[in-house]
Amino acid sequence: MSNLESITQFIKQDIIVDNLEVVDSIDEIEDDAQLIGDGLDLDSIEVLDLVVSIEKKYNLKFKDYPEQTIQEKMKNVSTLASFVHEQVEAQTTAEAC
């Protein structure tokens, strides 16, 4: 089971720092840092890489959700981590039934 803190850590460290190399240290990333535009300023390729990394790690398919929902949830690190956490919890609950 993944908790919100570990998901946030994965997004910040494994994806943004280690994979995308957008910043040098996790300490440079605030939870409310915007992913696109001001803030981390991820380009379209980096956003795609971010999404694919999350899909692989947490067995999610972003295409299964409405585009507007994804745009809202990808506002910043915190909203994205919360969205992933909610979906992982829903999967866990569904599998337990």
For each residue, the residues with C-beta under 8 A, 3 or more apart:
1: 88 89 92
2: 6 7 58 84 85 88
3: 6 7 85
4: 7 8 81 82 85
5: 8 9
6: 2 3 9 10
7: 2 3 4 10 11 58 81 84 85 88
8: 4 5 11 12 31 77 78 81
9: 5 6 12 13 14 26
10: 6 7 13 14 15 57
11: 7 8 14 15 16 50 54 77 80 81 84
12: 8 9 15 16 17 26 29 77
13: 9 10 16 17 18 26
14: 9 10 11 17 18 19 53
15: 10 11 12 18 19 20 49 50 53 54
16: 11 12 13 19 20 22 23 26 29 40 50 77
17: 12 13 14 20 21 22 23 24 25 26 29
18: 13 14 15 21
19: 14 15 16 49 53
20: 15 16 17 42 46 49 50
21: 17 18
22: 16 17 40 41 42 46
23: 16 17 26 28 29 40
24: 17 28
25: 17 28
26: 9 12 13 16 17 23 29
27:
28: 23 24 25
29: 12 16 17 23 26 33 40 77
30: 33 77
31: 8 76 77 78 81
32: 76 77 78
33: 29 30 39 40 76 77
34: 37 38 39 40 75 76
35: 39 40 42 47 50 74 75 76 77 80
36: 39 40 41 42 47 74
37: 34 41
38: 34 41
39: 33 34 35 36 76
40: 16 22 23 29 33 34 35 36
41: 22 36 37 38
42: 20 22 35 36 46 47 50
43: 46 47
44: 47 48
45: 48 49
46: 20 22 42 43 49 50
47: 35 36 42 43 44 50 51 74
48: 44 45 51 52
49: 15 19 20 45 46 52 53
50: 11 15 16 20 35 42 46 47 53 54
51: 47 48 54 55 62
52: 48 49 55 56
53: 14 15 19 49 50 56 57
54: 11 15 50 51 57 58 60 62 80 84
55: 51 52 58 59 60 61 62
56: 52 53 59
57: 10 53 54
58: 2 7 54 55 84 87 88
59: 55 56 91
60: 54 55 64 84 87 88
61: 55 64
62: 51 54 55 65 70
63:
64: 60 61
65: 62 69 70
66: 69 70
67: 70 71
68: 71 72
69: 65 66 72 73
70: 62 65 66 67 73 74
71: 67 68 74 75
72: 68 69 75 79
73: 69 70 79 80 82 83
74: 35 36 47 70 71 79 80
75: 34 35 71 72 79 80
76: 31 32 33 34 35 39 79 80
77: 8 11 12 16 29 30 31 32 33 35 80 81
78: 8 31 32 81 82
79: 72 73 74 75 76 82 83
80: 11 35 54 73 74 75 76 77 83 84
81: 4 7 8 11 31 77 78 84 85
82: 4 73 78 79 85 86
83: 73 79 80 86 87
84: 2 7 11 54 58 60 80 81 87 88
85: 2 3 4 7 81 82 88 89
86: 82 83 89 90
87: 58 60 83 84 90 91
88: 1 2 7 58 60 84 85 91 92
89: 1 85 86 92 93
90: 86 87 93 94
91: 59 87 88 94 95
92: 1 88 89 95 96
93: 89 90 96 97
94: 90 91 97
95: 91 92
96: 92 93
97: 93 94
